């Protein structure tokens, strides 16, 4: 039972990091079957592999192995930026795309929505696995998120670009959500570096 729980935790952490078994195996210089055997509980990784896994997932060994208890505080490695959950951005992209397709507006309004869609896709690329490898800091993402959210909020609030009411409300709500998310992410970043 314990082995199975540990394997489930390894699989969960791998899926949270958006790695396939093969991609993780390549990073650890082991076979895909080895990763599979760890996740099914047939085998356990050695201490070197555990250390590498914790570094790849940007978590502590205690968190990886499930050895956290109430008396041991969680310590964050301040040199590693925290990951941003991409769920909000994914939802935002879908909402913008659906609104773009379903709403009637002027050409300048539709062009603005296209610009917002491109900006949202750019933000999503920044928090993707590849974006995190290229840019090892959350600051560009947070800056982009504030600029994107502010522009969307202002355009919706002041009814810029002669958009229809549906697109105005969409811009306003998306801008508000993104600015609040940026504030939450900034607060987490400041807390982690204290």
LUMMARMAR-826083 format. One record per residue: residue number from 1; residue in three letters; chain; x, y, z of N, C-alpha, C, O in turn. Coordinates in steps of 0.02 Angstrom, whole numbers, plus 50000, padded with zeros to 5 digits. Example, Ala and Ser with C-alpha at 12.3 -4.5 7.8 and 13.67 -1.06 7.14 Angstrom:
<nodes>
(1,'ALA','A',(50660,49716,50390),(50615,49775,50390),(50660,49835,50390),(50712,49834,50423))
(2,'SER','A',(50642,49888,50354),(50684,49947,50357),(50645,50002,50394),(50670,50057,50402))
</nodes>
This chain:
<nodes>
(1,'UNK','A',(50041,49940,50000),(50000,50000,50000),(50043,50062,50000),(50029,50110,49963))
(2,'UNK','A',(50096,50063,50041),(50140,50121,50045),(50175,50132,49978),(50180,50188,49954))
(3,'UNK','A',(50199,50077,49948),(50233,50081,49884),(50186,50110,49831),(50206,50151,49790))
(4,'UNK','A',(50123,50088,49833),(50074,50110,49784),(50060,50185,49792),(50054,50220,49742))
(5,'UNK','A',(50055,50209,49855),(50044,50280,49866),(50103,50322,49842),(50093,50375,49813))
(6,'UNK','A',(50163,50298,49853),(50222,50333,49830),(50223,50336,49754),(50239,50388,49725))
(7,'UNK','A',(50207,50281,49722),(50204,50279,49649),(50152,50327,49622),(50163,50361,49572))
(8,'UNK','A',(50094,50330,49655),(50042,50377,49634),(50066,50449,49642),(50051,50491,49600))
(9,'UNK','A',(50104,50463,49696),(50130,50531,49706),(50180,50549,49651),(50179,50605,49626))
(10,'UNK','A',(50223,50501,49632),(50270,50513,49577),(50234,50527,49512),(50252,50573,49474))
(11,'UNK','A',(50182,50488,49498),(50144,50498,49437),(50108,50565,49437),(50106,50600,49386))
(12,'UNK','A',(50080,50584,49495),(50045,50648,49501),(50093,50706,49489),(50077,50753,49453))
(13,'UNK','A',(50152,50703,49520),(50201,50757,49512),(50224,50762,49440),(50235,50817,49414))
(14,'UNK','A',(50232,50705,49407),(50253,50705,49337),(50199,50737,49293),(50214,50777,49249))
(15,'UNK','A',(50137,50718,49306),(50083,50746,49264),(50073,50821,49279),(50057,50859,49234))
(16,'UNK','A',(50083,50842,49342),(50078,50913,49358),(50132,50954,49321),(50121,51011,49303))
(17,'UNK','A',(50190,50922,49312),(50245,50956,49277),(50239,50949,49201),(50281,50974,49164))
(18,'UNK','A',(50187,50915,49177),(50174,50905,49106),(50230,50868,49070),(50248,50886,49014))
(19,'UNK','A',(50256,50817,49102),(50307,50775,49071),(50276,50708,49052),(50234,50682,49089))
(20,'UNK','A',(50297,50681,48996),(50281,50612,48981),(50332,50569,49017),(50383,50594,49040))
(21,'UNK','A',(50319,50504,49021),(50368,50460,49053),(50434,50462,49014),(50488,50461,49045))
(22,'UNK','A',(50430,50464,48949),(50491,50465,48908),(50531,50529,48919),(50593,50526,48925))
(23,'UNK','A',(50497,50586,48922),(50533,50649,48933),(50568,50650,49000),(50624,50673,49006))
(24,'UNK','A',(50534,50624,49051),(50564,50621,49118),(50623,50572,49118),(50675,50585,49148))
(25,'UNK','A',(50613,50516,49085),(50667,50466,49081),(50729,50495,49047),(50785,50482,49068))
(26,'UNK','A',(50719,50535,48994),(50775,50566,48960),(50812,50614,49006),(50874,50617,49004))
(27,'UNK','A',(50776,50651,49047),(50809,50698,49093),(50847,50662,49147),(50900,50686,49170))
(28,'UNK','A',(50822,50605,49169),(50855,50567,49223),(50906,50517,49197),(50941,50485,49236))
(29,'UNK','A',(50909,50509,49131),(50954,50461,49099),(50938,50389,49121),(50983,50350,49137))
(30,'UNK','A',(50873,50374,49122),(50850,50306,49136),(50801,50287,49081),(50785,50328,49038))
(31,'UNK','A',(50777,50225,49082),(50730,50205,49031),(50658,50224,49051),(50645,50238,49109))
(32,'UNK','A',(50614,50226,49002),(50544,50240,49015),(50514,50186,49060),(50471,50200,49101))
(33,'UNK','A',(50537,50124,49051),(50512,50069,49092),(50530,50079,49166),(50493,50059,49210))
(34,'UNK','A',(50587,50110,49178),(50607,50124,49247),(50558,50172,49279),(50536,50162,49336))
(35,'UNK','A',(50540,50225,49242),(50492,50274,49268),(50425,50239,49281),(50394,50250,49332))
(36,'UNK','A',(50405,50196,49234),(50342,50160,49242),(50344,50115,49304),(50295,50111,49341))
(37,'UNK','A',(50400,50082,49315),(50405,50037,49374),(50403,50077,49439),(50377,50052,49489))
(38,'UNK','A',(50429,50137,49439),(50424,50180,49499),(50352,50199,49512),(50328,50198,49568))
(39,'UNK','A',(50317,50218,49458),(50248,50242,49465),(50198,50187,49481),(50146,50201,49511))
(40,'UNK','A',(50213,50126,49463),(50169,50070,49480),(50187,50039,49547),(50149,49997,49572))
(41,'UNK','A',(50243,50059,49576),(50262,50034,49642),(50303,49970,49639),(50317,49941,49691))
(42,'UNK','A',(50322,49947,49579),(50364,49887,49575),(50434,49900,49601),(50464,49856,49632))
(43,'UNK','A',(50460,49960,49589),(50527,49979,49612),(50523,50049,49641),(50474,50085,49632))
(44,'UNK','A',(50576,50068,49677),(50582,50136,49704),(50646,50167,49677),(50696,50132,49668))
(45,'UNK','A',(50645,50232,49665),(50706,50265,49642),(50758,50269,49698),(50741,50271,49757))
(46,'UNK','A',(50822,50270,49678),(50875,50279,49728),(50878,50353,49749),(50842,50395,49722))
(47,'UNK','A',(50920,50368,49797),(50922,50435,49825),(50945,50487,49773),(50921,50544,49774))
(48,'UNK','A',(50989,50469,49729),(51010,50516,49676),(50952,50532,49630),(50943,50590,49610))
(49,'UNK','A',(50915,50482,49612),(50857,50493,49568),(50803,50534,49604),(50772,50578,49574))
(50,'UNK','A',(50793,50520,49668),(50745,50560,49707),(50766,50634,49710),(50724,50678,49703))
(51,'UNK','A',(50830,50645,49720),(50855,50714,49722),(50845,50749,49655),(50824,50807,49653))
(52,'UNK','A',(50859,50714,49601),(50849,50742,49534),(50775,50755,49521),(50757,50806,49493))
(53,'UNK','A',(50731,50709,49542),(50659,50719,49533),(50635,50780,49571),(50596,50820,49545))
(54,'UNK','A',(50658,50788,49633),(50638,50846,49673),(50661,50911,49640),(50624,50960,49640))
(55,'UNK','A',(50720,50910,49611),(50745,50970,49576),(50705,50984,49513),(50689,51041,49498))
(56,'UNK','A',(50689,50932,49475),(50649,50941,49414),(50580,50968,49430),(50556,51013,49395))
(57,'UNK','A',(50548,50941,49483),(50481,50963,49501),(50481,51026,49544),(50428,51053,49560))
(58,'UNK','A',(50539,51048,49563),(50548,51109,49604),(50512,51103,49670),(50476,51149,49691))
(59,'UNK','A',(50521,51046,49703),(50492,51034,49769),(50546,51004,49814),(50599,50985,49791))
(60,'UNK','A',(50531,51000,49879),(50579,50971,49925),(50574,50895,49922),(50525,50867,49898))
(61,'UNK','A',(50625,50861,49948),(50624,50788,49951),(50567,50764,49996),(50535,50714,49982))
(62,'UNK','A',(50556,50800,50051),(50501,50781,50096),(50434,50783,50060),(50392,50739,50069))
(63,'UNK','A',(50423,50835,50020),(50360,50840,49983),(50355,50784,49931),(50301,50756,49921))
(64,'UNK','A',(50410,50769,49899),(50409,50716,49848),(50395,50648,49879),(50356,50608,49852))
(65,'UNK','A',(50425,50635,49936),(50418,50569,49967),(50358,50564,50013),(50340,50510,50036))
(66,'UNK','A',(50325,50622,50026),(50266,50620,50069),(50282,50618,50143),(50241,50596,50183))
(67,'UNK','A',(50342,50641,50161),(50362,50639,50231),(50349,50704,50267),(50386,50723,50313))
(68,'UNK','A',(50297,50739,50248),(50280,50802,50281),(50235,50787,50340),(50190,50745,50336))
(69,'UNK','A',(50248,50821,50395),(50202,50818,50451),(50191,50887,50478),(50222,50935,50454))
(70,'UNK','A',(50149,50894,50527),(50130,50960,50552),(50188,50997,50583),(50190,51059,50581))
(71,'UNK','A',(50237,50961,50612),(50290,50996,50648),(50348,51017,50603),(50389,51058,50624))
(72,'UNK','A',(50352,50990,50543),(50408,51008,50499),(50384,51062,50450),(50340,51049,50409))
(73,'UNK','A',(50414,51121,50453),(50393,51174,50408),(50415,51160,50337),(50467,51129,50325))
(74,'UNK','A',(50376,51184,50290),(50393,51177,50220),(50441,51234,50202),(50425,51293,50213))
(75,'UNK','A',(50498,51217,50176),(50546,51269,50156),(50547,51272,50081),(50547,51221,50047))
(76,'UNK','A',(50550,51332,50055),(50552,51342,49983),(50622,51360,49962),(50656,51398,49996))
(77,'UNK','A',(50643,51333,49906),(50706,51353,49876),(50695,51419,49841),(50662,51422,49789))
(78,'UNK','A',(50723,51471,49868),(50709,51538,49842),(50743,51552,49776),(50727,51601,49743))
(79,'UNK','A',(50789,51509,49756),(50822,51521,49692),(50781,51496,49634),(50796,51512,49576))
(80,'UNK','A',(50729,51456,49647),(50689,51426,49595),(50621,51461,49594),(50588,51463,49646))
(81,'UNK','A',(50599,51488,49537),(50534,51521,49535),(50478,51470,49541),(50485,51413,49520))
(82,'UNK','A',(50423,51491,49571),(50366,51446,49577),(50331,51440,49509),(50333,51485,49467))
(83,'UNK','A',(50300,51383,49500),(50264,51372,49437),(50197,51407,49440),(50166,51411,49494))
(84,'UNK','A',(50175,51431,49385),(50110,51463,49381),(50061,51414,49352),(50074,51384,49300))
(85,'UNK','A',(50005,51404,49385),(49956,51359,49355),(49927,51390,49291),(49904,51446,49292))
(86,'UNK','A',(49930,51353,49238),(49909,51379,49173),(49834,51374,49163),(49809,51394,49110))
(87,'UNK','A',(49797,51348,49212),(49726,51338,49203),(49689,51403,49188),(49646,51405,49144))
(88,'UNK','A',(49705,51456,49225),(49671,51520,49214),(49683,51545,49143),(49637,51569,49110))
(89,'UNK','A',(49744,51538,49119),(49761,51562,49052),(49726,51519,49000),(49701,51545,48950))
(90,'UNK','A',(49723,51453,49011),(49689,51410,48963),(49615,51428,48958),(49587,51432,48904))
(91,'UNK','A',(49583,51439,49015),(49512,51459,49015),(49504,51526,48980),(49457,51535,48941))
(92,'UNK','A',(49549,51572,48994),(49546,51638,48963),(49551,51633,48887),(49514,51667,48851))
(93,'UNK','A',(49595,51591,48862),(49603,51583,48790),(49539,51555,48759),(49516,51579,48707))
(94,'UNK','A',(49509,51506,48792),(49447,51477,48766),(49391,51528,48766),(49354,51533,48717))
(95,'UNK','A',(49385,51567,48820),(49332,51618,48823),(49341,51670,48768),(49293,51688,48734))
(96,'UNK','A',(49403,51694,48759),(49416,51744,48707),(49400,51716,48638),(49369,51749,48597))
(97,'UNK','A',(49421,51654,48627),(49409,51623,48562),(49334,51614,48548),(49310,51627,48493))
(98,'UNK','A',(49297,51591,48599),(49225,51582,48590),(49191,51649,48578),(49148,51655,48534))
(99,'UNK','A',(49210,51699,48617),(49181,51765,48607),(49198,51793,48538),(49156,51825,48506))
(100,'UNK','A',(49259,51782,48516),(49280,51806,48450),(49238,51776,48395),(49220,51809,48346))
(101,'UNK','A',(49222,51712,48402),(49185,51677,48351),(49110,51694,48354),(49078,51700,48302))
(102,'UNK','A',(49083,51701,48413),(49011,51708,48420),(48984,51779,48421),(48924,51789,48409))
(103,'UNK','A',(49025,51828,48436),(49000,51897,48443),(49007,51937,48378),(49053,51928,48339))
(104,'UNK','A',(48960,51981,48369),(48963,52027,48313),(48992,52093,48339),(48975,52116,48393))
(105,'UNK','A',(49036,52122,48300),(49068,52184,48320),(49096,52219,48259),(49092,52194,48203))
(106,'UNK','A',(49123,52278,48271),(49156,52315,48217),(49223,52282,48202),(49247,52240,48240))
(107,'UNK','A',(49252,52300,48146),(49317,52271,48128),(49371,52290,48179),(49415,52249,48193))
(108,'UNK','A',(49368,52351,48205),(49419,52370,48255),(49408,52331,48320),(49457,52314,48354))
(109,'UNK','A',(49346,52316,48338),(49333,52276,48397),(49358,52205,48389),(49388,52177,48435))
(110,'UNK','A',(49346,52176,48331),(49370,52108,48318),(49446,52105,48314),(49477,52057,48336))
(111,'UNK','A',(49476,52158,48287),(49549,52161,48285),(49578,52165,48356),(49629,52134,48370))
(112,'UNK','A',(49545,52201,48400),(49567,52206,48470),(49562,52137,48504),(49606,52118,48541))
(113,'UNK','A',(49507,52102,48491),(49499,52035,48520),(49553,51988,48493),(49580,51947,48531))
(114,'UNK','A',(49570,51994,48429),(49625,51954,48401),(49691,51969,48436),(49730,51924,48451))
(115,'UNK','A',(49702,52033,48450),(49763,52054,48486),(49763,52024,48556),(49815,51999,48579))
(116,'UNK','A',(49707,52026,48591),(49703,51996,48658),(49714,51921,48655),(49747,51892,48699))
(117,'UNK','A',(49686,51888,48605),(49697,51816,48597),(49771,51801,48587),(49797,51754,48618))
(118,'UNK','A',(49804,51840,48545),(49876,51830,48535),(49915,51842,48599),(49962,51806,48615))
(119,'UNK','A',(49895,51893,48638),(49928,51906,48702),(49918,51850,48751),(49964,51832,48787))
(120,'UNK','A',(49857,51821,48754),(49843,51766,48799),(49884,51704,48780),(49909,51669,48823))
(121,'UNK','A',(49890,51692,48715),(49931,51635,48692),(50004,51647,48710),(50039,51600,48729))
(122,'UNK','A',(50027,51709,48704),(50096,51725,48724),(50107,51713,48798),(50159,51687,48817))
(123,'UNK','A',(50058,51732,48840),(50064,51719,48912),(50066,51644,48926),(50104,51620,48968))
(124,'UNK','A',(50025,51607,48889),(50024,51534,48898),(50091,51503,48880),(50114,51456,48912))
(125,'UNK','A',(50122,51530,48828),(50188,51504,48809),(50241,51519,48862),(50286,51479,48873))
(126,'UNK','A',(50234,51576,48895),(50282,51593,48949),(50280,51545,49007),(50331,51531,49038))
(127,'UNK','A',(50220,51518,49023),(50214,51472,49079),(50217,51399,49058),(50211,51354,49099))
(128,'UNK','A',(50226,51387,48994),(50232,51318,48970),(50299,51290,48993),(50343,51327,49016))
(129,'UNK','A',(50306,51226,48987),(50368,51192,49006),(50427,51222,48968),(50481,51231,48996))
(130,'UNK','A',(50417,51237,48904),(50471,51264,48864),(50487,51336,48883),(50545,51357,48884))
(131,'UNK','A',(50434,51375,48898),(50445,51444,48919),(50483,51448,48984),(50525,51491,48993))
(132,'UNK','A',(50468,51402,49031),(50503,51402,49095),(50576,51383,49087),(50618,51404,49126))
(133,'UNK','A',(50591,51343,49036),(50661,51324,49025),(50701,51383,48997),(50759,51392,49015))
(134,'UNK','A',(50670,51423,48954),(50704,51479,48923),(50709,51538,48971),(50762,51568,48978))
(135,'UNK','A',(50654,51553,49004),(50651,51610,49050),(50644,51581,49120),(50591,51555,49138))
(136,'UNK','A',(50696,51586,49159),(50697,51555,49225),(50675,51604,49280),(50700,51601,49336))
(137,'UNK','A',(50630,51648,49263),(50606,51698,49311),(50532,51711,49299),(50510,51713,49242))
(138,'UNK','A',(50494,51719,49352),(50422,51733,49344),(50408,51807,49327),(50351,51824,49311))
(139,'UNK','A',(50458,51849,49331),(50447,51921,49321),(50421,51938,49251),(50374,51977,49247))
(140,'UNK','A',(50448,51910,49197),(50420,51926,49131),(50347,51906,49125),(50307,51942,49095))
(141,'UNK','A',(50329,51848,49153),(50259,51827,49151),(50215,51875,49190),(50163,51897,49165))
(142,'UNK','A',(50235,51892,49251),(50195,51937,49292),(50187,52005,49259),(50133,52035,49261))
(143,'UNK','A',(50241,52030,49229),(50238,52094,49194),(50189,52090,49136),(50147,52134,49127))
(144,'UNK','A',(50195,52037,49096),(50150,52027,49040),(50077,52019,49062),(50031,52044,49030))
(145,'UNK','A',(50068,51984,49118),(50001,51974,49143),(49969,52041,49166),(49910,52053,49152))
(146,'UNK','A',(50008,52083,49199),(49982,52148,49221),(49965,52192,49161),(49913,52223,49159))
(147,'UNK','A',(50010,52193,49111),(49997,52234,49051),(49936,52208,49013),(49892,52247,48994))
(148,'UNK','A',(49933,52142,49004),(49877,52111,48969),(49811,52124,49006),(49762,52147,48977))
(149,'UNK','A',(49811,52110,49071),(49750,52119,49111),(49728,52192,49113),(49669,52207,49108))
(150,'UNK','A',(49777,52237,49121),(49760,52309,49123),(49730,52332,49057),(49681,52369,49056))
(151,'UNK','A',(49760,52310,49001),(49735,52330,48935),(49664,52303,48923),(49621,52338,48898))
(152,'UNK','A',(49653,52240,48941),(49587,52209,48932),(49536,52244,48977),(49480,52258,48955))
(153,'UNK','A',(49554,52257,49039),(49508,52289,49086),(49488,52359,49063),(49429,52377,49062))
(154,'UNK','A',(49539,52399,49043),(49525,52467,49021),(49483,52468,48958),(49436,52508,48951))
(155,'UNK','A',(49498,52422,48911),(49459,52421,48848),(49387,52402,48861),(49342,52427,48828))
(156,'UNK','A',(49376,52357,48909),(49307,52338,48925),(49271,52390,48965),(49212,52403,48954))
(157,'UNK','A',(49306,52421,49012),(49274,52471,49056),(49254,52534,49018),(49199,52560,49028))
(158,'UNK','A',(49298,52557,48975),(49285,52620,48938),(49255,52609,48869),(49248,52656,48830))
(159,'UNK','A',(49236,52546,48854),(49204,52529,48791),(49245,52554,48731),(49218,52585,48685))
(160,'UNK','A',(49309,52539,48733),(49353,52559,48678),(49342,52514,48618),(49313,52460,48624))
(161,'UNK','A',(49365,52535,48561),(49366,52496,48499),(49296,52480,48473),(49289,52437,48430))
(162,'UNK','A',(49245,52513,48498),(49177,52506,48473),(49155,52433,48470),(49125,52411,48420))
(163,'UNK','A',(49169,52397,48522),(49149,52326,48526),(49076,52322,48546),(49048,52369,48574))
(164,'UNK','A',(49047,52265,48531),(48980,52252,48555),(48980,52243,48631),(49033,52235,48661))
(165,'UNK','A',(48922,52242,48661),(48916,52236,48734),(48947,52171,48759),(48979,52170,48812))
(166,'UNK','A',(48937,52116,48722),(48965,52052,48744),(49041,52053,48747),(49070,52027,48795))
(167,'UNK','A',(49073,52082,48697),(49146,52085,48697),(49171,52134,48750),(49223,52122,48780))
(168,'UNK','A',(49134,52188,48761),(49154,52235,48815),(49154,52200,48882),(49202,52207,48921))
(169,'UNK','A',(49101,52164,48897),(49097,52130,48961),(49151,52076,48966),(49181,52068,49019))
(170,'UNK','A',(49163,52040,48912),(49215,51990,48912),(49283,52021,48927),(49321,51995,48968))
(171,'UNK','A',(49299,52076,48893),(49363,52109,48905),(49368,52133,48977),(49420,52124,49009))
(172,'UNK','A',(49315,52162,49003),(49315,52187,49071),(49327,52130,49121),(49370,52136,49165))
(173,'UNK','A',(49290,52076,49115),(49295,52020,49162),(49364,51986,49157),(49395,51971,49207))
(174,'UNK','A',(49386,51973,49095),(49451,51942,49086),(49506,51986,49115),(49551,51961,49149))
(175,'UNK','A',(49503,52050,49102),(49553,52096,49129),(49554,52095,49205),(49607,52094,49235))
(176,'UNK','A',(49495,52095,49235),(49491,52094,49308),(49519,52029,49336),(49558,52031,49384))
(177,'UNK','A',(49501,51973,49307),(49527,51908,49330),(49603,51904,49324),(49636,51881,49369))
(178,'UNK','A',(49629,51927,49268),(49701,51923,49257),(49740,51969,49304),(49792,51949,49330))
(179,'UNK','A',(49715,52028,49316),(49748,52074,49362),(49747,52046,49433),(49797,52050,49469))
(180,'UNK','A',(49691,52016,49454),(49687,51985,49520),(49735,51926,49524),(49769,51917,49575))
(181,'UNK','A',(49738,51885,49471),(49784,51829,49470),(49857,51853,49475),(49897,51823,49510))
(182,'UNK','A',(49873,51906,49439),(49941,51934,49443),(49958,51957,49513),(50013,51947,49537))
(183,'UNK','A',(49909,51988,49547),(49921,52010,49616),(49933,51950,49662),(49976,51953,49705))
(184,'UNK','A',(49894,51897,49653),(49903,51837,49694),(49972,51806,49681),(50006,51787,49728))
(185,'UNK','A',(49991,51801,49617),(50056,51772,49600),(50113,51815,49627),(50163,51788,49651))
(186,'UNK','A',(50106,51880,49623),(50157,51926,49650),(50163,51917,49725),(50219,51917,49753))
(187,'UNK','A',(50107,51911,49759),(50108,51901,49832),(50144,51836,49849),(50183,51834,49897))
(188,'UNK','A',(50130,51782,49812),(50164,51718,49824),(50239,51725,49813),(50279,51697,49851))
(189,'UNK','A',(50257,51761,49761),(50328,51770,49746),(50363,51809,49802),(50418,51790,49823))
(190,'UNK','A',(50332,51861,49827),(50361,51900,49881),(50366,51858,49944),(50416,51861,49979))
(191,'UNK','A',(50313,51818,49959),(50314,51775,50018),(50370,51723,50014),(50403,51709,50064))
(192,'UNK','A',(50380,51696,49954),(50431,51644,49945),(50502,51671,49954),(50547,51634,49972))
(193,'UNK','A',(50511,51735,49940),(50578,51764,49944),(50591,51799,50010),(50642,51834,50017))
(194,'UNK','A',(50548,51791,50059),(50560,51820,50125),(50603,51776,50166),(50618,51792,50223))
</nodes>
